[in-house]
Every structure is written in structure tokens, then in C-alpha cells.
Amino acid sequence: MSARPRPAAASVEEACAAEVLDVLPAVMNALRSGMRARIGEGLTVPQFRCLAFVERSAGASITEVAGFLGVSLATASALVDRLVRGGYVLAGTAAEDRRRSRLHLSGSGRALLKRMRRGAQRELASALATRSSAELASLMNGLAVLRATFALEHA
């Protein structure tokens, strides 16, 4: 995939932002493909995304899951319910409001997430194996910029 020419009037920041927007969907498609190949345990991609969100946001509510996934509260509730029944998520009651659930990963949820991430990482590494050392170093530098810009914790 080659970079599209950008108008000369665009700032460097705008050109970078446009490039990220162009590249990210392809990376996400590769991740989704890798996940689907590894999901053999009956999990959907939205369920995987829910597990990852609950891991990052321990104690999150179903409303927060719905907001993150961009789905209705009813859809998020059904999705979380399937994960609870599958033994991947634990739903407790919030001390401040007994009507609200607080979600946490179970041990098997953590183990599943870890296996899926390892598989996806292998898929991405395989795709990146065709790139030169210089290109990979440049990519790492760019990812460090994105990490710092968006204040992501090193996972």
C-alpha cells in the first residue's frame, strides 16, 4: 500500500493524521482476520473487544461496555451475559448503586485473552517479516510517537 499524495497546503500534522486514517483500517482488518482464525472457542470479535475492554477497565459497567463498543445497552447486556455464562467475565454489584454491575475478568477470561493476543501477535509478526530492519525500526519509532501522543500504558 503506497501513500496517497497529499495536497501541498496540508500541514505535516494533517498529512500524518490522514495517513493514520488510511492505514489503520487495513491493520484492523488484519487483526480481525487473525482473531477470527484464533477464536475457535465460540467467541465473536465484539466479545473479544469486550473482554479486552473489561481487562483495561476493571470494574466497568455494562453501560460503559455499550459506549465502548458503540452498541445499545440491550446488546451490550446480552453480550456480557454470554461472557458471564461462558465463565470469562465476573459480574458483581457496585457498592454505590446496587442496580449497576461491575465487571471483571475471570481467570479463564484472562487466559483466553492472553492466547488470542499471542495468536494475533504472531499473525502481525508474520506479516511484518517481509519488511526490512530499517522499516521496522522506523515503524517502532512511529508507534512510540502514537503511544506517547495518546498516553497509552505500555502493555
Order of alpha helices (4+ residues) and beta strands (2+ residues): alpha-alpha-alpha-alpha-beta-beta-alpha-alpha
